[in-house]
Amino acid sequence: MTRNAPTAAGHPPATAPVLMGLTATLSTSSFDPLAFTAIALLLIRGIEGDDRALLWVGVTAGIILQVKYSLVLWAIGVAIGVLLFERDLRRRKALWAGLAIGAAIAVPSLIWQALHGFPFLELSAAAEGKNADVAIGPFVANQFLIMN
């Protein structure tokens, strides 16, 4: 790998209009790219043999799950990939310990949601009215525009 490769790889996402707009104001969405990338990086390090990284996956995911339930959808896709392609990882105690840590950190938020009638679902339903139905062609074209 050349010395300039990390800079070259980091430039496009750092200058993508959607990321610049997403992080221009402070909100919980500002941390999505950072959190998801951190979890992916830690998981890769765990796959390479670093058990501490697998524990940090759980800590990071648990903290993010306090405010960003969308992580669950992303994690389902990652879990399917791990189950299909990283079979050795499933046998490592650190993976299961990390998942337990993440669950323990996330449970208070889930309990609060349950005790208050799951206001997150109400918020999601309210947001449905402001989202527009877009055909697949224009949607894909828009993704190219905002990400490049």
C-alpha positions as CSV (number, residue, x, y, z in Angstrom):
1,M,0.0,0.0,0.0
2,T,1.3,3.4,-0.8
3,R,1.5,6.2,1.7
4,N,-1.1,8.2,-0.1
5,A,-3.7,5.4,-0.3
6,P,-5.5,6.2,3.0
7,T,-5.8,9.8,2.0
8,A,-7.0,8.9,-1.4
9,A,-9.6,6.5,0.0
10,G,-10.8,8.9,2.6
11,H,-11.3,11.9,0.3
12,P,-14.5,10.9,-1.5
13,P,-16.6,10.1,1.6
14,A,-15.2,13.1,3.4
15,T,-16.4,15.4,0.7
16,A,-19.7,13.7,-0.2
17,P,-22.4,16.3,-0.1
18,V,-24.8,14.1,1.9
19,L,-22.2,13.5,4.7
20,M,-21.3,17.2,4.7
21,G,-25.0,18.1,5.0
22,L,-25.7,15.4,7.6
23,T,-22.9,16.6,9.9
24,A,-23.3,20.4,9.4
25,T,-25.7,20.5,12.3
26,L,-25.4,18.6,15.5
27,S,-28.0,15.8,15.9
28,T,-28.0,12.1,16.6
29,S,-27.7,11.5,12.8
30,S,-24.4,13.3,12.8
31,F,-22.8,10.3,14.6
32,D,-24.2,7.6,12.3
33,P,-21.3,7.5,9.9
34,L,-18.8,7.6,12.7
35,A,-20.5,4.9,14.8
36,F,-21.2,2.5,11.9
37,T,-17.7,2.9,10.6
38,A,-16.2,2.4,14.1
39,I,-18.2,-0.8,14.6
40,A,-17.1,-2.1,11.1
41,L,-13.5,-1.3,11.8
42,L,-13.6,-3.0,15.2
43,L,-15.3,-6.0,13.7
44,I,-12.7,-6.3,11.1
45,R,-10.0,-6.2,13.8
46,G,-11.9,-8.8,15.6
47,I,-12.0,-11.0,12.6
48,E,-8.2,-10.6,12.3
49,G,-7.8,-12.0,15.8
50,D,-8.1,-9.0,18.2
51,D,-10.5,-10.2,21.0
52,R,-10.5,-6.8,22.7
53,A,-11.9,-5.3,19.5
54,L,-14.9,-7.7,19.6
55,L,-15.6,-6.5,23.2
56,W,-15.5,-2.9,22.0
57,V,-17.9,-3.7,19.2
58,G,-20.4,-4.5,21.9
59,V,-19.6,-1.4,23.9
60,T,-19.9,0.8,20.9
61,A,-23.1,-0.8,19.6
62,G,-24.7,-0.6,23.1
63,I,-24.0,3.1,23.4
64,I,-25.3,3.8,19.9
65,L,-28.4,1.8,20.6
66,Q,-29.3,4.2,23.3
67,V,-30.3,6.7,20.7
68,K,-30.1,5.1,17.2
69,Y,-32.3,2.1,16.7
70,S,-31.5,2.0,13.0
71,L,-28.3,0.3,13.9
72,V,-30.3,-2.9,14.3
73,L,-31.1,-3.0,10.6
74,W,-27.5,-2.5,9.7
75,A,-26.4,-5.1,12.2
76,I,-28.7,-7.7,10.8
77,G,-26.9,-7.4,7.4
78,V,-23.5,-7.5,9.1
79,A,-24.6,-10.6,11.2
80,I,-25.7,-12.4,8.1
81,G,-22.4,-11.8,6.4
82,V,-20.5,-12.9,9.5
83,L,-22.6,-16.1,9.8
84,L,-22.1,-16.9,6.2
85,F,-18.4,-16.0,5.7
86,E,-16.7,-15.9,9.1
87,R,-17.6,-19.2,10.7
88,D,-14.5,-19.2,12.9
89,L,-15.6,-16.0,14.5
90,R,-18.8,-17.6,15.8
91,R,-16.7,-19.9,18.0
92,R,-14.9,-17.1,19.8
93,K,-16.0,-16.3,23.3
94,A,-15.1,-12.6,22.8
95,L,-17.8,-12.2,20.1
96,W,-20.5,-13.5,22.5
97,A,-19.1,-11.5,25.4
98,G,-19.2,-8.3,23.2
99,L,-22.8,-9.0,22.2
100,A,-23.7,-9.5,25.9
101,I,-22.0,-6.2,26.8
102,G,-23.9,-4.4,24.0
103,A,-27.2,-5.9,25.0
104,A,-26.6,-5.0,28.7
105,I,-25.9,-1.4,27.7
106,A,-28.8,-1.2,25.3
107,V,-31.5,-2.8,27.6
108,P,-32.2,0.3,29.7
109,S,-33.3,2.2,26.6
110,L,-35.4,-0.6,25.4
111,I,-37.1,-0.9,28.9
112,W,-37.7,2.9,28.9
113,Q,-39.3,2.6,25.4
114,A,-41.5,-0.3,26.6
115,L,-42.6,1.6,29.8
116,H,-43.6,4.6,27.7
117,G,-45.5,2.9,24.9
118,F,-42.6,2.8,22.4
119,P,-42.6,6.6,21.5
120,F,-39.9,5.8,18.9
121,L,-42.5,3.9,16.8
122,E,-44.8,6.9,17.1
123,L,-42.0,9.2,16.0
124,S,-41.3,6.9,13.0
125,A,-45.0,6.9,12.0
126,A,-45.2,10.7,12.2
127,A,-42.1,11.0,9.9
128,E,-43.7,8.7,7.3
129,G,-45.9,11.6,6.1
130,K,-43.0,13.8,5.2
131,N,-41.2,11.1,3.2
132,A,-41.9,10.9,-0.5
133,D,-42.4,7.8,-2.7
134,V,-39.7,7.8,-5.4
135,A,-39.4,5.3,-8.2
136,I,-36.2,3.3,-8.2
137,G,-34.6,5.0,-11.3
138,P,-34.7,8.6,-9.9
139,F,-33.8,7.2,-6.4
140,V,-30.6,5.6,-7.8
141,A,-29.7,8.7,-9.8
142,N,-30.1,10.9,-6.8
143,Q,-27.8,8.6,-4.8
144,F,-25.1,9.1,-7.4
145,L,-25.6,12.9,-7.2
146,I,-25.5,13.2,-3.4
147,M,-22.7,10.7,-2.8
148,N,-20.4,11.9,-5.5
